[in-house]
Amino acid sequence: MSQNDIEAPIKQAPKAVQEIVREVIRVEKENRHSERPRVKDEILSIIRKAVK
């Protein structure tokens, strides 16, 4: 699977979905570099914000 295979559906997704993906990736990167465990509440709040 190439990088384009992964990115193409995201780039064609609605703006709200693109925003969710960007924010989730940002949170995961922050959590990966810190000692914090992954927090599902953060991800859910991103999705709720984008859906509203």
All heavy atoms as a GROMACS GRO file, in nm:
protein
  425
    1MET      N    1   0.086  -0.118   0.000
    1MET     CA    2   0.000   0.000   0.000
    1MET      C    3   0.090   0.124   0.000
    1MET      O    4   0.178   0.138   0.083
    1MET     CB    5  -0.089  -0.002   0.125
    1MET     CG    6  -0.185   0.113   0.130
    1MET     SD    7  -0.298   0.107   0.271
    1MET     CE    8  -0.419  -0.007   0.209
    2SER      N    9   0.066   0.211  -0.095
    2SER     CA   10   0.149   0.330  -0.106
    2SER      C   11   0.092   0.445  -0.022
    2SER      O   12  -0.023   0.440   0.023
    2SER     CB   13   0.158   0.375  -0.252
    2SER     OG   14   0.035   0.430  -0.294
    3GLN      N   15   0.172   0.548  -0.004
    3GLN     CA   16   0.128   0.667   0.070
    3GLN      C   17   0.008   0.731   0.001
    3GLN      O   18  -0.084   0.777   0.066
    3GLN     CB   19   0.244   0.766   0.081
    3GLN     CG   20   0.215   0.886   0.167
    3GLN     CD   21   0.209   0.850   0.315
    3GLN    OE1   22   0.261   0.749   0.360
    3GLN    NE2   23   0.143   0.933   0.392
    4ASN      N   24   0.009   0.731  -0.132
    4ASN     CA   25  -0.102   0.789  -0.207
    4ASN      C   26  -0.232   0.712  -0.184
    4ASN      O   27  -0.340   0.770  -0.179
    4ASN     CB   28  -0.069   0.793  -0.357
    4ASN     CG   29  -0.169   0.876  -0.433
    4ASN    OD1   30  -0.210   0.982  -0.387
    4ASN    ND2   31  -0.210   0.828  -0.548
    5ASP      N   32  -0.223   0.578  -0.170
    5ASP     CA   33  -0.341   0.497  -0.141
    5ASP      C   34  -0.405   0.537  -0.008
    5ASP      O   35  -0.526   0.528   0.008
    5ASP     CB   36  -0.306   0.348  -0.136
    5ASP     CG   37  -0.265   0.291  -0.271
    5ASP    OD1   38  -0.304   0.350  -0.374
    5ASP    OD2   39  -0.197   0.188  -0.273
    6ILE      N   40  -0.322   0.581   0.084
    6ILE     CA   41  -0.371   0.622   0.215
    6ILE      C   42  -0.426   0.764   0.210
    6ILE      O   43  -0.533   0.793   0.264
    6ILE     CB   44  -0.258   0.612   0.321
    6ILE    CG1   45  -0.216   0.464   0.336
    6ILE    CG2   46  -0.302   0.671   0.454
    6ILE    CD1   47  -0.089   0.445   0.413
    7GLU      N   48  -0.354   0.854   0.145
    7GLU     CA   49  -0.390   0.995   0.146
    7GLU      C   50  -0.507   1.030   0.054
    7GLU      O   51  -0.583   1.122   0.083
    7GLU     CB   52  -0.269   1.080   0.108
    7GLU     CG   53  -0.161   1.079   0.214
    7GLU     CD   54  -0.038   1.157   0.172
    7GLU    OE1   55  -0.036   1.213   0.060
    7GLU    OE2   56   0.055   1.164   0.252
    8ALA      N   57  -0.522   0.960  -0.058
    8ALA     CA   58  -0.624   0.995  -0.157
    8ALA      C   59  -0.765   0.999  -0.098
    8ALA      O   60  -0.837   1.098  -0.118
    8ALA     CB   61  -0.617   0.902  -0.276
    9PRO      N   62  -0.810   0.897  -0.025
    9PRO     CA   63  -0.947   0.905   0.030
    9PRO      C   64  -0.964   1.018   0.131
    9PRO      O   65  -1.071   1.078   0.139
    9PRO     CB   66  -0.967   0.770   0.099
    9PRO     CG   67  -0.859   0.682   0.049
    9PRO     CD   68  -0.748   0.770   0.002
   10ILE      N   69  -0.859   1.051   0.204
   10ILE     CA   70  -0.866   1.158   0.303
   10ILE      C   71  -0.880   1.292   0.232
   10ILE      O   72  -0.961   1.376   0.271
   10ILE     CB   73  -0.743   1.156   0.396
   10ILE    CG1   74  -0.743   1.027   0.477
   10ILE    CG2   75  -0.743   1.278   0.488
   10ILE    CD1   76  -0.615   1.000   0.552
   11LYS      N   77  -0.803   1.312   0.126
   11LYS     CA   78  -0.809   1.438   0.052
   11LYS      C   79  -0.942   1.457  -0.019
   11LYS      O   80  -0.983   1.569  -0.046
   11LYS     CB   81  -0.694   1.444  -0.050
   11LYS     CG   82  -0.559   1.460   0.016
   11LYS     CD   83  -0.449   1.463  -0.086
   11LYS     CE   84  -0.314   1.479  -0.019
   11LYS     NZ   85  -0.204   1.474  -0.116
   12GLN      N   86  -1.013   1.348  -0.048
   12GLN     CA   87  -1.142   1.356  -0.116
   12GLN      C   88  -1.259   1.358  -0.017
   12GLN      O   89  -1.373   1.377  -0.059
   12GLN     CB   90  -1.158   1.238  -0.211
   12GLN     CG   91  -1.056   1.239  -0.323
   12GLN     CD   92  -1.056   1.111  -0.404
   12GLN    OE1   93  -1.132   1.021  -0.380
   12GLN    NE2   94  -0.967   1.105  -0.502
   13ALA      N   95  -1.229   1.343   0.109
   13ALA     CA   96  -1.334   1.339   0.212
   13ALA      C   97  -1.390   1.479   0.236
   13ALA      O   98  -1.325   1.580   0.204
   13ALA     CB   99  -1.277   1.284   0.342
   14PRO      N  100  -1.510   1.488   0.295
   14PRO     CA  101  -1.565   1.619   0.332
   14PRO      C  102  -1.471   1.692   0.428
   14PRO      O  103  -1.391   1.629   0.499
   14PRO     CB  104  -1.697   1.583   0.401
   14PRO     CG  105  -1.731   1.447   0.352
   14PRO     CD  106  -1.601   1.378   0.326
   15LYS      N  107  -1.482   1.824   0.430
   15LYS     CA  108  -1.394   1.907   0.514
   15LYS      C  109  -1.397   1.864   0.660
   15LYS      O  110  -1.294   1.861   0.725
   15LYS     CB  111  -1.434   2.056   0.503
   15LYS     CG  112  -1.413   2.113   0.367
   15LYS     CD  113  -1.267   2.140   0.342
   15LYS     CE  114  -1.252   2.210   0.208
   15LYS     NZ  115  -1.116   2.213   0.163
   16ALA      N  116  -1.515   1.830   0.713
   16ALA     CA  117  -1.525   1.791   0.854
   16ALA      C  118  -1.444   1.664   0.881
   16ALA      O  119  -1.376   1.654   0.984
   16ALA     CB  120  -1.671   1.768   0.893
   17VAL      N  121  -1.447   1.571   0.789
   17VAL     CA  122  -1.371   1.447   0.806
   17VAL      C  123  -1.222   1.475   0.799
   17VAL      O  124  -1.144   1.422   0.878
   17VAL     CB  125  -1.412   1.342   0.700
   17VAL    CG1  126  -1.324   1.219   0.706
   17VAL    CG2  127  -1.559   1.304   0.716
   18GLN      N  128  -1.182   1.562   0.708
   18GLN     CA  129  -1.041   1.599   0.699
   18GLN      C  130  -0.992   1.664   0.828
   18GLN      O  131  -0.882   1.637   0.875
   18GLN     CB  132  -1.019   1.694   0.581
   18GLN     CG  133  -1.036   1.629   0.447
   18GLN     CD  134  -1.014   1.726   0.332
   18GLN    OE1  135  -0.943   1.824   0.346
   18GLN    NE2  136  -1.076   1.699   0.219
   19GLU      N  137  -1.076   1.751   0.885
   19GLU     CA  138  -1.040   1.817   1.011
   19GLU      C  139  -1.027   1.715   1.124
   19GLU      O  140  -0.934   1.723   1.204
   19GLU     CB  141  -1.146   1.922   1.046
   19GLU     CG  142  -1.115   2.001   1.170
   19GLU     CD  143  -0.989   2.084   1.159
   19GLU    OE1  144  -0.952   2.125   1.047
   19GLU    OE2  145  -0.927   2.110   1.265
   20ILE      N  146  -1.119   1.619   1.130
   20ILE     CA  147  -1.111   1.515   1.232
   20ILE      C  148  -0.980   1.438   1.218
   20ILE      O  149  -0.908   1.418   1.317
   20ILE     CB  150  -1.231   1.418   1.223
   20ILE    CG1  151  -1.359   1.488   1.264
   20ILE    CG2  152  -1.208   1.294   1.309
   20ILE    CD1  153  -1.485   1.410   1.235
   21VAL      N  154  -0.946   1.398   1.098
   21VAL     CA  155  -0.824   1.322   1.075
   21VAL      C  156  -0.701   1.402   1.116
   21VAL      O  157  -0.612   1.352   1.185
   21VAL     CB  158  -0.814   1.277   0.927
   21VAL    CG1  159  -0.678   1.216   0.897
   21VAL    CG2  160  -0.926   1.178   0.895
   22ARG      N  161  -0.696   1.530   1.077
   22ARG     CA  162  -0.581   1.615   1.114
   22ARG      C  163  -0.568   1.627   1.265
   22ARG      O  164  -0.458   1.615   1.320
   22ARG     CB  165  -0.596   1.754   1.053
   22ARG     CG  166  -0.544   1.764   0.912
   22ARG     CD  167  -0.528   1.909   0.868
   22ARG     NE  168  -0.654   1.981   0.865
   22ARG     CZ  169  -0.739   1.982   0.762
   22ARG    NH1  170  -0.710   1.914   0.655
   22ARG    NH2  171  -0.851   2.049   0.767
   23GLU      N  172  -0.678   1.651   1.334
   23GLU     CA  173  -0.673   1.669   1.479
   23GLU      C  174  -0.637   1.539   1.551
   23GLU      O  175  -0.559   1.541   1.646
   23GLU     CB  176  -0.807   1.722   1.530
   23GLU     CG  177  -0.831   1.866   1.497
   23GLU     CD  178  -0.730   1.958   1.563
   23GLU    OE1  179  -0.712   1.948   1.686
   23GLU    OE2  180  -0.670   2.040   1.492
   24VAL      N  181  -0.690   1.428   1.505
   24VAL     CA  182  -0.658   1.298   1.567
   24VAL      C  183  -0.509   1.268   1.549
   24VAL      O  184  -0.442   1.225   1.644
   24VAL     CB  185  -0.746   1.186   1.509
   24VAL    CG1  186  -0.694   1.048   1.550
   24VAL    CG2  187  -0.891   1.203   1.552
   25ILE      N  188  -0.456   1.293   1.431
   25ILE     CA  189  -0.313   1.269   1.408
   25ILE      C  190  -0.229   1.360   1.497
   25ILE      O  191  -0.130   1.317   1.555
   25ILE     CB  192  -0.279   1.289   1.259
   25ILE    CG1  193  -0.341   1.176   1.178
   25ILE    CG2  194  -0.128   1.296   1.238
   25ILE    CD1  195  -0.335   1.195   1.028
   26ARG      N  196  -0.271   1.486   1.512
   26ARG     CA  197  -0.198   1.579   1.598
   26ARG      C  198  -0.195   1.529   1.743
   26ARG      O  199  -0.090   1.525   1.806
   26ARG     CB  200  -0.261   1.718   1.593
   26ARG     CG  201  -0.189   1.822   1.678
   26ARG     CD  202  -0.267   1.951   1.687
   26ARG     NE  203  -0.399   1.936   1.746
   26ARG     CZ  204  -0.422   1.920   1.877
   26ARG    NH1  205  -0.324   1.917   1.962
   26ARG    NH2  206  -0.546   1.908   1.922
   27VAL      N  207  -0.311   1.486   1.794
   27VAL     CA  208  -0.319   1.438   1.933
   27VAL      C  209  -0.234   1.312   1.950
   27VAL      O  210  -0.163   1.298   2.049
   27VAL     CB  211  -0.466   1.412   1.973
   27VAL    CG1  212  -0.476   1.334   2.103
   27VAL    CG2  213  -0.541   1.543   1.984
   28GLU      N  214  -0.241   1.222   1.855
   28GLU     CA  215  -0.163   1.098   1.864
   28GLU      C  216  -0.014   1.129   1.865
   28GLU      O  217   0.062   1.067   1.939
   28GLU     CB  218  -0.198   1.004   1.750
   28GLU     CG  219  -0.333   0.939   1.766
   28GLU     CD  220  -0.342   0.851   1.890
   28GLU    OE1  221  -0.249   0.772   1.916
   28GLU    OE2  222  -0.443   0.862   1.960
   29LYS      N  223   0.031   1.225   1.783
   29LYS     CA  224   0.173   1.262   1.782
   29LYS      C  225   0.214   1.321   1.915
   29LYS      O  226   0.321   1.289   1.968
   29LYS     CB  227   0.201   1.362   1.669
   29LYS     CG  228   0.207   1.298   1.533
   29LYS     CD  229   0.237   1.402   1.427
   29LYS     CE  230   0.243   1.340   1.290
   29LYS     NZ  231   0.266   1.440   1.185
   30GLU      N  232   0.130   1.407   1.971
   30GLU     CA  233   0.161   1.466   2.102
   30GLU      C  234   0.170   1.358   2.209
   30GLU      O  235   0.261   1.359   2.292
   30GLU     CB  236   0.054   1.567   2.142
   30GLU     CG  237   0.061   1.697   2.067
   30GLU     CD  238  -0.051   1.792   2.104
   30GLU    OE1  239  -0.131   1.760   2.195
   30GLU    OE2  240  -0.059   1.899   2.041
   31ASN      N  241   0.077   1.266   2.209
   31ASN     CA  242   0.076   1.161   2.310
   31ASN      C  243   0.192   1.064   2.292
   31ASN      O  244   0.245   1.012   2.390
   31ASN     CB  245  -0.056   1.084   2.305
   31ASN     CG  246  -0.172   1.166   2.356
   31ASN    OD1  247  -0.154   1.270   2.418
   31ASN    ND2  248  -0.293   1.122   2.328
   32ARG      N  249   0.232   1.041   2.169
   32ARG     CA  250   0.344   0.950   2.142
   32ARG      C  251   0.475   1.006   2.198
   32ARG      O  252   0.558   0.932   2.249
   32ARG     CB  253   0.356   0.926   1.992
   32ARG     CG  254   0.462   0.822   1.958
   32ARG     CD  255   0.475   0.800   1.810
   32ARG     NE  256   0.515   0.924   1.746
   32ARG     CZ  257   0.482   0.959   1.624
   32ARG    NH1  258   0.408   0.883   1.552
   32ARG    NH2  259   0.524   1.074   1.573
   33HIS      N  260   0.493   1.137   2.190
   33HIS     CA  261   0.617   1.198   2.235
   33HIS      C  262   0.619   1.224   2.385
   33HIS      O  263   0.724   1.249   2.441
   33HIS     CB  264   0.643   1.329   2.160
   33HIS     CG  265   0.670   1.306   2.014
   33HIS    ND1  266   0.776   1.234   1.969
   33HIS    CD2  267   0.600   1.342   1.905
   33HIS    CE1  268   0.774   1.228   1.837
   33HIS    NE2  269   0.667   1.293   1.795
   34SER      N  270   0.504   1.219   2.447
   34SER     CA  271   0.500   1.238   2.592
   34SER      C  272   0.482   1.103   2.660
   34SER      O  273   0.468   1.000   2.595
   34SER     CB  274   0.385   1.332   2.630
   34SER     OG  275   0.262   1.267   2.611
   35GLU      N  276   0.482   1.105   2.789
   35GLU     CA  277   0.462   0.982   2.865
   35GLU      C  278   0.315   0.954   2.889
   35GLU      O  279   0.279   0.857   2.953
   35GLU     CB  280   0.536   0.993   3.000
   35GLU     CG  281   0.686   1.003   2.986
   35GLU     CD  282   0.747   0.878   2.926
   35GLU    OE1  283   0.702   0.766   2.960
   35GLU    OE2  284   0.838   0.892   2.843
   36ARG      N  285   0.229   1.044   2.837
   36ARG     CA  286   0.085   1.028   2.859
   36ARG      C  287   0.031   0.908   2.782
   36ARG      O  288   0.071   0.884   2.670
   36ARG     CB  289   0.010   1.152   2.811
   36ARG     CG  290   0.038   1.274   2.893
   36ARG     CD  291  -0.029   1.397   2.835
   36ARG     NE  292  -0.164   1.368   2.790
   36ARG     CZ  293  -0.234   1.448   2.711
   36ARG    NH1  294  -0.183   1.560   2.668
   36ARG    NH2  295  -0.357   1.416   2.675
   37PRO      N  296  -0.062   0.837   2.842
   37PRO     CA  297  -0.128   0.730   2.765
   37PRO      C  298  -0.223   0.792   2.664
   37PRO      O  299  -0.258   0.910   2.674
   37PRO     CB  300  -0.207   0.654   2.873
   37PRO     CG  301  -0.229   0.754   2.981
   37PRO     CD  302  -0.111   0.847   2.978
   38ARG      N  303  -0.264   0.716   2.568
   38ARG     CA  304  -0.362   0.765   2.470
   38ARG      C  305  -0.493   0.789   2.542
   38ARG      O  306  -0.540   0.707   2.619
   38ARG     CB  307  -0.381   0.664   2.358
   38ARG     CG  308  -0.257   0.649   2.276
   38ARG     CD  309  -0.278   0.556   2.164
   38ARG     NE  310  -0.153   0.548   2.087
   38ARG     CZ  311  -0.141   0.478   1.979
   38ARG    NH1  312  -0.241   0.411   1.932
   38ARG    NH2  313  -0.026   0.476   1.916
   39VAL      N  314  -0.552   0.901   2.514
   39VAL     CA  315  -0.675   0.940   2.582
   39VAL      C  316  -0.789   0.943   2.481
   39VAL      O  317  -0.792   1.026   2.391
   39VAL     CB  318  -0.659   1.078   2.649
   39VAL    CG1  319  -0.786   1.117   2.722
   39VAL    CG2  320  -0.540   1.077   2.744
   40LYS      N  321  -0.882   0.851   2.499
   40LYS     CA  322  -0.995   0.843   2.406
   40LYS      C  323  -1.084   0.966   2.416
   40LYS      O  324  -1.144   1.006   2.317
   40LYS     CB  325  -1.076   0.718   2.434
   40LYS     CG  326  -1.003   0.591   2.399
   40LYS     CD  327  -1.090   0.471   2.426
   40LYS     CE  328  -1.013   0.343   2.400
   40LYS     NZ  329  -1.092   0.225   2.429
   41ASP      N  330  -1.093   1.027   2.533
   41ASP     CA  331  -1.177   1.144   2.550
   41ASP      C  332  -1.134   1.258   2.458
   41ASP      O  333  -1.218   1.331   2.406
   41ASP     CB  334  -1.175   1.192   2.695
   41ASP     CG  335  -1.248   1.098   2.788
   41ASP    OD1  336  -1.330   1.016   2.738
   41ASP    OD2  337  -1.223   1.104   2.909
   42GLU      N  338  -1.004   1.274   2.439
   42GLU     CA  339  -0.955   1.380   2.349
   42GLU      C  340  -1.002   1.355   2.206
   42GLU      O  341  -1.046   1.447   2.137
   42GLU     CB  342  -0.803   1.385   2.351
   42GLU     CG  343  -0.745   1.442   2.479
   42GLU     CD  344  -0.594   1.445   2.473
   42GLU    OE1  345  -0.538   1.474   2.366
   42GLU    OE2  346  -0.533   1.420   2.577
   43ILE      N  347  -0.994   1.232   2.162
   43ILE     CA  348  -1.035   1.197   2.026
   43ILE      C  349  -1.185   1.216   2.011
   43ILE      O  350  -1.232   1.272   1.912
   43ILE     CB  351  -0.996   1.051   1.993
   43ILE    CG1  352  -0.847   1.026   2.014
   43ILE    CG2  353  -1.040   1.015   1.851
   43ILE    CD1  354  -0.754   1.119   1.940
   44LEU      N  355  -1.261   1.172   2.109
   44LEU     CA  356  -1.407   1.188   2.102
   44LEU      C  357  -1.447   1.336   2.100
   44LEU      O  358  -1.539   1.374   2.029
   44LEU     CB  359  -1.474   1.116   2.218
   44LEU     CG  360  -1.467   0.964   2.214
   44LEU    CD1  361  -1.524   0.904   2.341
   44LEU    CD2  362  -1.538   0.911   2.092
   45SER      N  363  -1.376   1.420   2.174
   45SER     CA  364  -1.410   1.561   2.175
   45SER      C  365  -1.380   1.625   2.038
   45SER      O  366  -1.454   1.714   1.994
   45SER     CB  367  -1.337   1.636   2.287
   45SER     OG  368  -1.200   1.644   2.260
   46ILE      N  369  -1.276   1.580   1.971
   46ILE     CA  370  -1.244   1.631   1.837
   46ILE      C  371  -1.358   1.596   1.742
   46ILE      O  372  -1.404   1.678   1.664
   46ILE     CB  373  -1.111   1.570   1.786
   46ILE    CG1  374  -0.994   1.626   1.867
   46ILE    CG2  375  -1.092   1.598   1.637
   46ILE    CD1  376  -0.864   1.552   1.846
   47ILE      N  377  -1.404   1.471   1.749
   47ILE     CA  378  -1.511   1.427   1.659
   47ILE      C  379  -1.640   1.502   1.690
   47ILE      O  380  -1.709   1.550   1.599
   47ILE     CB  381  -1.532   1.276   1.671
   47ILE    CG1  382  -1.407   1.204   1.617
   47ILE    CG2  383  -1.657   1.230   1.596
   47ILE    CD1  384  -1.402   1.056   1.645
   48ARG      N  385  -1.673   1.519   1.818
   48ARG     CA  386  -1.796   1.593   1.855
   48ARG      C  387  -1.791   1.737   1.805
   48ARG      O  388  -1.889   1.790   1.753
   48ARG     CB  389  -1.814   1.592   2.007
   48ARG     CG  390  -1.862   1.461   2.061
   48ARG     CD  391  -1.895   1.472   2.210
   48ARG     NE  392  -1.909   1.341   2.266
   48ARG     CZ  393  -1.824   1.283   2.351
   48ARG    NH1  394  -1.717   1.348   2.392
   48ARG    NH2  395  -1.845   1.162   2.395
   49LYS      N  396  -1.675   1.800   1.820
   49LYS     CA  397  -1.658   1.938   1.775
   49LYS      C  398  -1.678   1.949   1.624
   49LYS      O  399  -1.745   2.042   1.576
   49LYS     CB  400  -1.519   1.987   1.814
   49LYS     CG  401  -1.485   2.126   1.771
   49LYS     CD  402  -1.344   2.160   1.814
   49LYS     CE  403  -1.294   2.286   1.748
   49LYS     NZ  404  -1.153   2.311   1.776
   50ALA      N  405  -1.623   1.856   1.549
   50ALA     CA  406  -1.634   1.861   1.403
   50ALA      C  407  -1.775   1.831   1.355
   50ALA      O  408  -1.820   1.886   1.255
   50ALA     CB  409  -1.536   1.763   1.341
   51VAL      N  410  -1.847   1.747   1.428
   51VAL     CA  411  -1.982   1.709   1.388
   51VAL      C  412  -2.080   1.822   1.412
   51VAL      O  413  -2.175   1.840   1.337
   51VAL     CB  414  -2.026   1.579   1.460
   51VAL    CG1  415  -2.172   1.550   1.440
   51VAL    CG2  416  -1.941   1.462   1.412
   52LYS      N  417  -2.056   1.903   1.516
   52LYS     CA  418  -2.150   2.011   1.548
   52LYS      C  419  -2.152   2.118   1.445
   52LYS      O  420  -2.106   2.152   1.360
   52LYS     CB  421  -2.114   2.074   1.682
   52LYS     CG  422  -2.150   1.985   1.796
   52LYS     CD  423  -2.121   2.055   1.926
   52LYS     CE  424  -2.159   1.962   2.041
   52LYS     NZ  425  -2.132   2.018   2.167
   0.00000   0.00000   0.00000
